[in-house]
């Protein structure tokens, strides 16, 4: 079931590449934000992992609570 996402992601990258590569003269483009990208990935992965693990280890297990805490902190830092 996971592998259905791969062609969807490839199509998305191909469709957005022209917009990302288009440069107009005299227009300043926003810089890439690698810190924000990492924070978003870590935050969403931790929250998704916590939701996934909660069904097997319990909602109050140390792993689930830690994942939720790290995910929440990463997403708050991302929003800030």
MOPAC internal coordinates of N, CA, C and O (Angstrom, degrees):
PM7 1SCF
backbone

  N    0.0000 0     0.00 0     0.00 0    0    0    0
  C    1.4418 1     0.00 0     0.00 0    1    0    0
  C    1.5400 1   111.61 1     0.00 0    2    1    0
  O    1.2310 1   121.00 1   145.57 1    3    2    1
  N    1.3341 1   115.70 1   -34.43 1    3    2    1
  C    1.4627 1   119.57 1  -178.86 1    5    3    2
  C    1.5176 1   111.56 1   -61.40 1    6    5    3
  O    1.2310 1   120.20 1   141.17 1    7    6    5
  N    1.3209 1   117.22 1   -38.83 1    7    6    5
  C    1.4580 1   121.47 1  -171.04 1    9    7    6
  C    1.5227 1   113.44 1   -65.86 1   10    9    7
  O    1.2310 1   119.63 1   166.35 1   11   10    9
  N    1.3253 1   118.32 1   -13.65 1   11   10    9
  C    1.4650 1   119.99 1   175.88 1   13   11   10
  C    1.5281 1   110.34 1   -65.24 1   14   13   11
  O    1.2310 1   120.28 1   156.49 1   15   14   13
  N    1.3282 1   117.07 1   -23.51 1   15   14   13
  C    1.4640 1   121.22 1  -178.92 1   17   15   14
  C    1.5283 1   112.74 1   -73.16 1   18   17   15
  O    1.2310 1   120.08 1   154.64 1   19   18   17
  N    1.3254 1   117.46 1   -25.36 1   19   18   17
  C    1.4715 1   120.50 1  -175.98 1   21   19   18
  C    1.5313 1   111.67 1   -63.68 1   22   21   19
  O    1.2310 1   118.65 1   127.45 1   23   22   21
  N    1.3412 1   120.18 1   -52.55 1   23   22   21
  C    1.4696 1   117.59 1   178.56 1   25   23   22
  C    1.5258 1   112.90 1   -64.73 1   26   25   23
  O    1.2310 1   120.18 1   148.98 1   27   26   25
  N    1.3234 1   117.27 1   -31.02 1   27   26   25
  C    1.4633 1   120.08 1   177.70 1   29   27   26
  C    1.5306 1   109.70 1   -65.36 1   30   29   27
  O    1.2310 1   120.26 1   137.80 1   31   30   29
  N    1.3293 1   117.12 1   -42.20 1   31   30   29
  C    1.4631 1   120.79 1   178.69 1   33   31   30
  C    1.5229 1   111.31 1   -66.33 1   34   33   31
  O    1.2310 1   120.43 1   140.08 1   35   34   33
  N    1.3179 1   116.78 1   -39.92 1   35   34   33
  C    1.4693 1   120.22 1   179.12 1   37   35   34
  C    1.5242 1   110.25 1   -62.99 1   38   37   35
  O    1.2310 1   120.28 1   135.51 1   39   38   37
  N    1.3237 1   117.07 1   -44.49 1   39   38   37
  C    1.4648 1   120.70 1   177.93 1   41   39   38
  C    1.5229 1   110.27 1   -62.14 1   42   41   39
  O    1.2310 1   120.27 1   138.13 1   43   42   41
  N    1.3228 1   117.09 1   -41.87 1   43   42   41
  C    1.4618 1   120.36 1   178.90 1   45   43   42
  C    1.5124 1   112.75 1   -61.75 1   46   45   43
  O    1.2310 1   120.44 1   137.28 1   47   46   45
  N    1.3242 1   116.76 1   -42.72 1   47   46   45
  C    1.4649 1   120.61 1   178.69 1   49   47   46
  C    1.5292 1   110.20 1   -65.40 1   50   49   47
  O    1.2310 1   120.60 1   137.31 1   51   50   49
  N    1.3208 1   116.46 1   -42.69 1   51   50   49
  C    1.4679 1   119.48 1  -179.49 1   53   51   50
  C    1.5308 1   111.90 1   -65.81 1   54   53   51
  O    1.2310 1   120.35 1   144.47 1   55   54   53
  N    1.3171 1   116.95 1   -35.53 1   55   54   53
  C    1.4670 1   119.71 1  -179.61 1   57   55   54
  C    1.5290 1   112.83 1   -74.79 1   58   57   55
  O    1.2310 1   120.38 1   149.98 1   59   58   57
  N    1.3179 1   116.87 1   -30.02 1   59   58   57
  C    1.4666 1   119.35 1  -178.36 1   61   59   58
  C    1.5246 1   113.06 1   -91.65 1   62   61   59
  O    1.2310 1   119.70 1   164.94 1   63   62   61
  N    1.3223 1   118.17 1   -15.06 1   63   62   61
  C    1.4684 1   120.82 1  -178.43 1   65   63   62
  C    1.5261 1   112.86 1   -59.39 1   66   65   63
  O    1.2310 1   118.53 1   135.75 1   67   66   65
  N    1.3416 1   120.42 1   -44.25 1   67   66   65
  C    1.4673 1   118.42 1   179.15 1   69   67   66
  C    1.5278 1   112.92 1   -61.50 1   70   69   67
  O    1.2310 1   120.26 1   142.73 1   71   70   69
  N    1.3054 1   117.10 1   -37.27 1   71   70   69
  C    1.4633 1   119.85 1   179.45 1   73   71   70
  C    1.5253 1   110.47 1   -68.34 1   74   73   71
  O    1.2310 1   120.22 1   143.34 1   75   74   73
  N    1.3137 1   117.18 1   -36.66 1   75   74   73
  C    1.4599 1   121.36 1  -179.19 1   77   75   74
  C    1.5254 1   111.08 1   -72.98 1   78   77   75
  O    1.2310 1   120.05 1   144.87 1   79   78   77
  N    1.3240 1   117.51 1   -35.13 1   79   78   77
  C    1.4572 1   121.07 1  -176.46 1   81   79   78
  C    1.5182 1   113.27 1   -86.57 1   82   81   79
  O    1.2310 1   120.05 1   168.14 1   83   82   81
  N    1.3181 1   117.50 1   -11.86 1   83   82   81
  C    1.4602 1   120.79 1  -178.49 1   85   83   82
  C    1.5245 1   109.28 1   -70.97 1   86   85   83
  O    1.2310 1   120.84 1   -56.93 1   87   86   85
  N    1.3044 1   115.99 1   123.07 1   87   86   85
  C    1.4708 1   120.74 1   179.88 1   89   87   86
  C    1.5174 1   108.78 1  -123.46 1   90   89   87
  O    1.2310 1   121.71 1   -50.21 1   91   90   89
  N    1.3117 1   114.34 1   129.79 1   91   90   89
  C    1.4571 1   119.26 1   175.06 1   93   91   90
  C    1.5184 1   108.31 1  -103.49 1   94   93   91
  O    1.2310 1   121.10 1   -35.62 1   95   94   93
  N    1.2795 1   115.50 1   144.38 1   95   94   93
  C    1.4493 1   120.11 1  -177.70 1   97   95   94
  C    1.5317 1   109.33 1   -71.27 1   98   97   95
  O    1.2310 1   120.93 1   -47.96 1   99   98   97
  N    1.3072 1   115.83 1   132.04 1   99   98   97
  C    1.4491 1   120.73 1   177.82 1  101   99   98
  C    1.5180 1   114.23 1    86.54 1  102  101   99
  O    1.2310 1   119.56 1   178.25 1  103  102  101
  N    1.3108 1   118.44 1    -1.75 1  103  102  101
  C    1.4635 1   121.40 1   179.58 1  105  103  102
  C    1.5126 1   108.11 1  -105.44 1  106  105  103
  O    1.2310 1   120.92 1   -54.01 1  107  106  105
  N    1.3126 1   115.84 1   125.99 1  107  106  105
  C    1.4591 1   120.43 1  -179.24 1  109  107  106
  C    1.5242 1   109.03 1   -85.62 1  110  109  107
  O    1.2310 1   120.37 1   -55.53 1  111  110  109
  N    1.3251 1   116.90 1   124.47 1  111  110  109
  C    1.4559 1   121.64 1   179.63 1  113  111  110
  C    1.5227 1   109.59 1   -87.12 1  114  113  111
  O    1.2310 1   120.61 1   -32.25 1  115  114  113
  N    1.3194 1   116.43 1   147.75 1  115  114  113
  C    1.4650 1   118.11 1   175.65 1  117  115  114
  C    1.5249 1   110.54 1   -67.62 1  118  117  115
  O    1.2310 1   121.16 1   -35.22 1  119  118  117
  N    1.3145 1   115.38 1   144.78 1  119  118  117
  C    1.4597 1   120.19 1  -179.62 1  121  119  118
  C    1.5262 1   109.82 1   -74.69 1  122  121  119
  O    1.2310 1   121.16 1   -26.51 1  123  122  121
  N    1.3278 1   115.39 1   153.49 1  123  122  121
  C    1.4511 1   119.92 1   173.95 1  125  123  122
  C    1.5168 1   109.03 1   -64.81 1  126  125  123
  O    1.2310 1   120.55 1   -26.32 1  127  126  125
  N    1.3236 1   116.56 1   153.68 1  127  126  125
  C    1.4573 1   121.89 1  -178.02 1  129  127  126
  C    1.5279 1   109.28 1  -123.70 1  130  129  127
  O    1.2310 1   119.86 1   -99.11 1  131  130  129
  N    1.3369 1   117.87 1    80.89 1  131  130  129
  C    1.4658 1   118.88 1  -177.51 1  133  131  130
  C    1.5276 1   113.18 1   -64.48 1  134  133  131
  O    1.2310 1   119.80 1   147.16 1  135  134  133
  N    1.3287 1   117.98 1   -32.84 1  135  134  133
  C    1.4672 1   120.17 1   178.59 1  137  135  134
  C    1.5262 1   109.48 1   -65.70 1  138  137  135
  O    1.2310 1   120.36 1   135.64 1  139  138  137
  N    1.3145 1   116.91 1   -44.36 1  139  138  137
  C    1.4532 1   120.52 1   177.86 1  141  139  138
  C    1.5134 1   112.14 1   -63.20 1  142  141  139
  O    1.2310 1   120.26 1   141.50 1  143  142  141
  N    1.3187 1   117.11 1   -38.50 1  143  142  141
  C    1.4627 1   120.47 1   177.88 1  145  143  142
  C    1.5274 1   111.10 1   -63.52 1  146  145  143
  O    1.2310 1   120.21 1   136.09 1  147  146  145
  N    1.3175 1   117.21 1   -43.91 1  147  146  145
  C    1.4639 1   120.88 1   179.57 1  149  147  146
  C    1.5258 1   110.40 1   -65.53 1  150  149  147
  O    1.2310 1   120.09 1   136.99 1  151  150  149
  N    1.3405 1   117.43 1   -43.01 1  151  150  149
  C    1.4639 1   120.16 1   179.35 1  153  151  150
  C    1.5270 1   111.71 1   -62.49 1  154  153  151
  O    1.2310 1   120.23 1   138.92 1  155  154  153
  N    1.3159 1   117.16 1   -41.08 1  155  154  153
  C    1.4622 1   120.25 1   178.81 1  157  155  154
  C    1.5239 1   111.09 1   -65.48 1  158  157  155
  O    1.2310 1   120.19 1   136.84 1  159  158  157
  N    1.3219 1   117.24 1   -43.16 1  159  158  157
  C    1.4629 1   120.86 1   179.81 1  161  159  158
  C    1.5217 1   110.86 1   -64.42 1  162  161  159
  O    1.2310 1   120.39 1   133.12 1  163  162  161
  N    1.3302 1   116.85 1   -46.88 1  163  162  161
  C    1.4662 1   120.60 1  -179.45 1  165  163  162
  C    1.5190 1   110.33 1   -63.67 1  166  165  163
  O    1.2310 1   120.37 1   134.96 1  167  166  165
  N    1.3282 1   116.89 1   -45.04 1  167  166  165
  C    1.4641 1   120.47 1  -178.74 1  169  167  166
  C    1.5169 1   112.40 1   -61.48 1  170  169  167
  O    1.2310 1   120.38 1   130.80 1  171  170  169
  N    1.3173 1   116.87 1   -49.20 1  171  170  169
  C    1.4614 1   119.97 1  -178.69 1  173  171  170
  C    1.5270 1   111.72 1   -68.72 1  174  173  171
  O    1.2310 1   120.01 1   142.01 1  175  174  173
  N    1.3284 1   117.58 1   -37.99 1  175  174  173
  C    1.4632 1   120.27 1   178.85 1  177  175  174
  C    1.5232 1   111.49 1   -65.86 1  178  177  175
  O    1.2310 1   120.46 1   139.80 1  179  178  177
  N    1.3181 1   116.74 1   -40.20 1  179  178  177
  C    1.4717 1   119.73 1   179.87 1  181  179  178
  C    1.5241 1   111.38 1   -67.76 1  182  181  179
  O    1.2310 1   120.06 1   137.16 1  183  182  181
  N    1.3099 1   117.49 1   -42.84 1  183  182  181
  C    1.4646 1   119.86 1   178.80 1  185  183  182
  C    1.5281 1   110.25 1   -65.42 1  186  185  183
  O    1.2310 1   120.06 1   136.95 1  187  186  185
  N    1.3249 1   117.49 1   -43.05 1  187  186  185
  C    1.4642 1   120.37 1   177.91 1  189  187  186
  C    1.5323 1   110.83 1   -64.51 1  190  189  187
  O    1.2310 1   120.20 1   139.49 1  191  190  189
  N    1.3150 1   117.21 1   -40.51 1  191  190  189
  C    1.4590 1   120.65 1   177.38 1  193  191  190
  C    1.5137 1   112.37 1   -64.51 1  194  193  191
  O    1.2310 1   120.43 1   140.53 1  195  194  193
  N    1.3231 1   116.78 1   -39.47 1  195  194  193
  C    1.4611 1   120.43 1   178.06 1  197  195  194
  C    1.5213 1   110.68 1   -64.37 1  198  197  195
  O    1.2310 1   120.23 1   136.81 1  199  198  197
  N    1.3208 1   117.17 1   -43.19 1  199  198  197
  C    1.4652 1   119.96 1   178.34 1  201  199  198
  C    1.5252 1   110.87 1   -64.54 1  202  201  199
  O    1.2310 1   120.33 1   143.99 1  203  202  201
  N    1.3051 1   116.98 1   -36.01 1  203  202  201
  C    1.4612 1   121.40 1   179.45 1  205  203  202
  C    1.5281 1   111.29 1   -70.09 1  206  205  203
  O    1.2310 1   120.09 1   136.14 1  207  206  205
  N    1.3110 1   117.43 1   -43.86 1  207  206  205
  C    1.4632 1   121.72 1  -177.48 1  209  207  206
  C    1.5237 1   113.11 1   -76.06 1  210  209  207
  O    1.2310 1   119.84 1   157.44 1  211  210  209
  N    1.3210 1   117.91 1   -22.56 1  211  210  209
  C    1.4634 1   120.84 1  -176.55 1  213  211  210
  C    1.5194 1   111.48 1   -61.86 1  214  213  211
  O    1.2310 1   119.96 1   148.60 1  215  214  213
  N    1.3282 1   117.69 1   -31.40 1  215  214  213
  C    1.4598 1   119.60 1  -178.34 1  217  215  214
  C    1.5268 1   112.37 1   -70.35 1  218  217  215
  O    1.2310 1   119.92 1   153.55 1  219  218  217
  N    1.3218 1   117.76 1   -26.45 1  219  218  217
  C    1.4632 1   119.74 1  -178.08 1  221  219  218
  C    1.5219 1   113.27 1  -101.47 1  222  221  219
  O    1.2310 1   120.07 1   143.59 1  223  222  221
  N    1.3244 1   117.47 1   -36.41 1  223  222  221
  C    1.4678 1   119.19 1  -175.90 1  225  223  222
  C    1.5212 1   113.25 1  -101.77 1  226  225  223
  O    1.2310 1   120.20 1   168.26 1  227  226  225
  N    1.3311 1   117.23 1   -11.74 1  227  226  225
  C    1.4641 1   120.39 1  -179.72 1  229  227  226
  C    1.5152 1   111.36 1    99.18 1  230  229  227
  O    1.2310 1   121.31 1   -29.79 1  231  230  229
  N    1.3221 1   115.10 1   150.21 1  231  230  229
  C    1.4595 1   121.30 1  -175.86 1  233  231  230
  C    1.5243 1   113.35 1   -68.56 1  234  233  231
  O    1.2310 1   120.12 1   157.18 1  235  234  233
  N    1.3172 1   117.37 1   -22.82 1  235  234  233
  C    1.4682 1   119.58 1  -177.53 1  237  235  234
  C    1.5214 1   112.77 1  -104.64 1  238  237  235
  O    1.2310 1   119.84 1  -166.79 1  239  238  237
  N    1.3280 1   117.91 1    13.21 1  239  238  237
  C    1.4626 1   119.08 1   177.99 1  241  239  238
  C    1.5320 1   109.81 1   -70.23 1  242  241  239
  O    1.2310 1   121.37 1   -23.95 1  243  242  241
  N    1.3120 1   114.98 1   156.05 1  243  242  241
  C    1.4640 1   120.17 1  -178.02 1  245  243  242
  C    1.5270 1   111.31 1   -62.21 1  246  245  243
  O    1.2310 1   120.16 1   142.06 1  247  246  245
  N    1.3144 1   117.30 1   -37.94 1  247  246  245
  C    1.4608 1   121.23 1  -179.58 1  249  247  246
  C    1.5205 1   111.13 1   -63.01 1  250  249  247
  O    1.2310 1   120.55 1   131.68 1  251  250  249
  N    1.3230 1   116.55 1   -48.32 1  251  250  249
  C    1.4688 1   120.52 1  -177.82 1  253  251  250
  C    1.5277 1   110.76 1   -65.13 1  254  253  251
  O    1.2310 1   120.29 1   135.09 1  255  254  253
  N    1.3179 1   117.05 1   -44.91 1  255  254  253
  C    1.4692 1   119.64 1   180.00 1  257  255  254
  C    1.5320 1   111.35 1   -64.64 1  258  257  255
  O    1.2310 1   120.34 1   141.97 1  259  258  257
  N    1.3245 1   116.96 1   -38.03 1  259  258  257
  C    1.4700 1   120.38 1   177.88 1  261  259  258
  C    1.5277 1   110.94 1   -65.93 1  262  261  259
  O    1.2310 1   120.71 1   135.90 1  263  262  261
  N    1.3403 1   116.25 1   -44.10 1  263  262  261
  C    1.4646 1   119.23 1   178.66 1  265  263  262
  C    1.5218 1   111.58 1   -62.16 1  266  265  263
  O    1.2310 1   120.56 1   136.85 1  267  266  265
  N    1.3250 1   116.54 1   -43.15 1  267  266  265
  C    1.4614 1   119.30 1   177.44 1  269  267  266
  C    1.5288 1   111.36 1   -61.90 1  270  269  267
  O    1.2310 1   120.20 1   138.13 1  271  270  269
  N    1.3287 1   117.23 1   -41.87 1  271  270  269
  C    1.4639 1   120.74 1  -178.91 1  273  271  270
  C    1.5278 1   111.16 1   -65.50 1  274  273  271
  O    1.2310 1   120.54 1   133.51 1  275  274  273
  N    1.3220 1   116.58 1   -46.49 1  275  274  273
  C    1.4676 1   120.04 1   179.93 1  277  275  274
  C    1.5254 1   109.86 1   -64.32 1  278  277  275
  O    1.2310 1   120.38 1   137.56 1  279  278  277
  N    1.3282 1   116.88 1   -42.44 1  279  278  277
  C    1.4593 1   120.61 1   178.39 1  281  279  278
  C    1.5130 1   112.39 1   -62.25 1  282  281  279
  O    1.2310 1   120.50 1   136.35 1  283  282  281
  N    1.3164 1   116.65 1   -43.65 1  283  282  281
  C    1.4607 1   120.59 1   179.41 1  285  283  282
  C    1.5279 1   110.95 1   -63.89 1  286  285  283
  O    1.2310 1   120.48 1   135.73 1  287  286  285
  N    1.3247 1   116.68 1   -44.27 1  287  286  285
  C    1.4674 1   119.54 1   179.48 1  289  287  286
  C    1.5194 1   111.42 1   -63.82 1  290  289  287
  O    1.2310 1   120.44 1   138.55 1  291  290  289
  N    1.3147 1   116.76 1   -41.45 1  291  290  289
  C    1.4637 1   119.81 1   179.87 1  293  291  290
  C    1.5282 1   111.13 1   -65.23 1  294  293  291
  O    1.2310 1   120.02 1   139.09 1  295  294  293
  N    1.3340 1   117.56 1   -40.91 1  295  294  293
  C    1.4641 1   120.02 1  -179.71 1  297  295  294
  C    1.5305 1   111.97 1   -70.78 1  298  297  295
  O    1.2310 1   120.39 1   145.08 1  299  298  297
  N    1.3269 1   116.87 1   -34.92 1  299  298  297
  C    1.4773 1   119.34 1   175.81 1  301  299  298
  C    1.5265 1   109.67 1   -66.71 1  302  301  299
  O    1.2310 1   120.33 1   137.71 1  303  302  301
  N    1.3427 1   116.97 1   -42.29 1  303  302  301
  C    1.4684 1   119.81 1   177.06 1  305  303  302
  C    1.5165 1   110.76 1   -64.24 1  306  305  303
  O    1.2310 1   119.99 1   143.02 1  307  306  305
  N    1.3178 1   117.62 1   -36.98 1  307  306  305
  C    1.4628 1   121.46 1   177.19 1  309  307  306
  C    1.5340 1   110.62 1   -63.26 1  310  309  307
  O    1.2310 1   120.40 1   135.11 1  311  310  309
  N    1.3188 1   116.83 1   -44.89 1  311  310  309
  C    1.4665 1   120.61 1  -179.44 1  313  311  310
  C    1.5250 1   111.66 1   -66.49 1  314  313  311
  O    1.2310 1   120.79 1   145.69 1  315  314  313
  N    1.3309 1   116.10 1   -34.31 1  315  314  313
  C    1.4583 1   120.28 1  -179.70 1  317  315  314
  C    1.5031 1   109.54 1   -69.38 1  318  317  315
  O    1.2310 1   120.10 1   180.00 1  319  318  317

